[in-house]
Amino acid sequence: MSLERVIMAFAGFMVLLSLALTAWLDHNFIWLTVFVGANLLQSAFTGFCPAAMLFKKLGVKTATELAILQKE
């Protein structure tokens, strides 16, 4: 799976997790949803995404890198 898809899956998971925590534990977990949404919005404009940096360090490759590997 490419880095781009991992980031989308991780963001979706975090939104669903924070909504579940908000519903079942404490209404203040809604701020986690706000943080994830704000991070997605700012990364769309700046290209800076801390989660992408973390996943790259863990070895997840971008779509371009995967395409190059498939051609070899």
N, C-alpha and C positions, 0 to 999 in steps of 0.2 A: 504494500500500500504506500502511496506517495505521501510526502510530507504535507502537501496541501489537503489531502483527504483525511489524514490523521488529525490535522488541526480542526477541520470541520467536525469530525466525529468527537473530538475532545471537547470542543465548545458546546456542541449539542448535549453531550453527556453532562457537562457542568451545569447547563441551564436546567435540565431535567432534575438533576440531583438537588440543586438549590431550591427548585420549586417544591420538590418532595419534602425537603427539610423544613421549608417554610410552612407547608401544610401540616406536617406531623409533629414538629418540634417547637419552633419559635418563629414568629413573624419577622424577626430581624434577619433571618437568612435571605430575605428578598434582596438584601444589599449585595449578596454574592451574585445574584442574577444581574443586578445593575452593573457590577464590576465587569462581569464577562461581556455584557453588551457594550459597555463603554470601550473595553479593550478591543473588541471586534471592530467597532467603528473607527477608533483611532488607527488601528493597524491597516485598515482599508486605505486611509489617506497617507500614512507615513511609511508603511511597509515594515515597521518595527513591531515584532510580536515576541514577547518573552517565551511563550510556549514553543514557538517555532525554534528558537535558539536552543531550548532544552531538548526538544526531540531530535534536532540535528546532532547535538552532542551525544545522544543515545544511539545515533547511527541511522536514523530514518533518512532516506534519500528523497530528493525532489523528483517531480515527474520527468524533468529533463535528464537528471542523472540516471534514472531508471531506463529511459529511452536509449541513452548512450550505451548502457550495459547490455540491453537487449540486442543492439546492433553488432556487438562484438562476438 
